[in-house]
Amino acid sequence: MEKKIHRKIDKEDDSISISDIQEMIKDIQKEHPDREVFFDGDEFAICSRKKREG
């Protein structure tokens, strides 16, 4: 499945909290209801991929 990066998070930015990341994920989920949105720790980014059918 193709992964799409929506927002990169700066590891050094102490002003971004877990709550901020959760809010970003919710906003992206609203914009893309056909995609599974998740935080990718390797990329340190909010990403998505198409939902599996079935």
Backbone torsions as a table, in degrees:
resi	resn	phi	psi	omega
1	MET	NA	139.2	-179.0
2	GLU	-79.2	127.3	179.5
3	LYS	-96.3	135.9	177.8
4	LYS	-114.4	130.3	177.1
5	ILE	-90.9	122.6	179.6
6	HIS	-96.3	-37.9	-175.2
7	ARG	-153.0	119.2	173.9
8	LYS	-81.3	141.7	178.5
9	ILE	-111.1	131.2	178.1
10	ASP	-77.6	116.8	-179.3
11	LYS	-60.0	-27.4	-176.3
12	GLU	-87.1	-6.5	-177.5
13	ASP	-84.8	101.1	-178.6
14	ASP	-74.2	-9.6	-177.7
15	SER	-80.2	-14.0	-179.9
16	ILE	-92.0	121.8	-179.0
17	SER	-102.4	171.2	175.4
18	ILE	-59.2	-40.4	178.7
19	SER	-60.8	-39.6	177.5
20	ASP	-62.2	-43.8	179.7
21	ILE	-64.9	-41.7	177.9
22	GLN	-61.9	-39.4	179.0
23	GLU	-66.7	-40.9	177.0
24	MET	-60.7	-42.5	179.3
25	ILE	-62.2	-44.7	178.7
26	LYS	-59.9	-43.5	-179.8
27	ASP	-63.0	-43.1	179.9
28	ILE	-67.6	-37.3	176.6
29	GLN	-60.9	-39.4	178.7
30	LYS	-65.4	-39.1	-179.3
31	GLU	-73.0	-28.3	-175.1
32	HIS	-132.7	70.5	-176.7
33	PRO	-66.0	-15.4	179.7
34	ASP	-88.2	4.1	-177.0
35	ARG	-122.3	149.7	174.2
36	GLU	-88.9	117.6	-176.0
37	VAL	-102.6	136.8	-176.7
38	PHE	-153.8	162.5	175.1
39	PHE	-94.5	124.7	179.0
40	ASP	-100.3	110.6	-177.7
41	GLY	-69.0	-28.4	178.1
42	ASP	-70.3	-43.2	179.3
43	GLU	-83.7	-18.0	-171.6
44	PHE	51.7	58.1	-174.9
45	ALA	-151.8	159.4	172.4
46	ILE	-91.2	123.3	-174.1
47	CYS	-127.5	171.8	174.3
48	SER	-150.3	164.3	172.4
49	ARG	-148.2	158.4	-179.9
50	LYS	-61.3	140.7	177.9
51	LYS	-67.7	145.0	177.0
52	ARG	-76.1	139.9	177.2
53	GLU	-88.6	144.2	175.5
54	GLY	125.3	NA	NA
